[in-house]
Amino acid sequence: MATGFGGGTGTEADPYLITSANELAYFRDQVNSGISVAGQYIKQTSDIDLVGDEVAFDNEHLVESYVESDYYDGEYYEGDS
């Protein structure tokens, strides 16, 4: 399990990077635990395959509202589940 993002500082010029399912799970866990990520920038750097991954995403919708905001740049990559 990831203990942080794949890089970045969360600013628009240097967004937090999500490069794997484990880092996406870390982001999900931060949101779920009530840690505010408001105003921080997140960038997904590759497709993330969640099918058969050891990371459980039974509540993906908790990240969904943030992903739909102006602060999450998915770079047109997908998260297959």
C-alpha positions, 0 to 999 in steps of 0.5 A: 500500500502506498504511503503517499503520492508518486510525487508533487507538492499539490500546487497547480504548477507541481500537482500530486501525482497518481501513478498506480492503483496503490497511490489512488487508494492512498488518495481515496483513504485520505478523502475517506478519513476526512483529510482535506485536499480542497484546493490541492491539485492531483494529476493521474499519469497513466491508466490504472487497472483496478480489475483484479488488483489487490487494492479494494475499491468498493467505494470508488464514488467517494473519490468521484466528486473530487475527480470531477472537479477542476483540480484532478487532471486525469490526462484522459487516462482511465481507471478500469474496474 
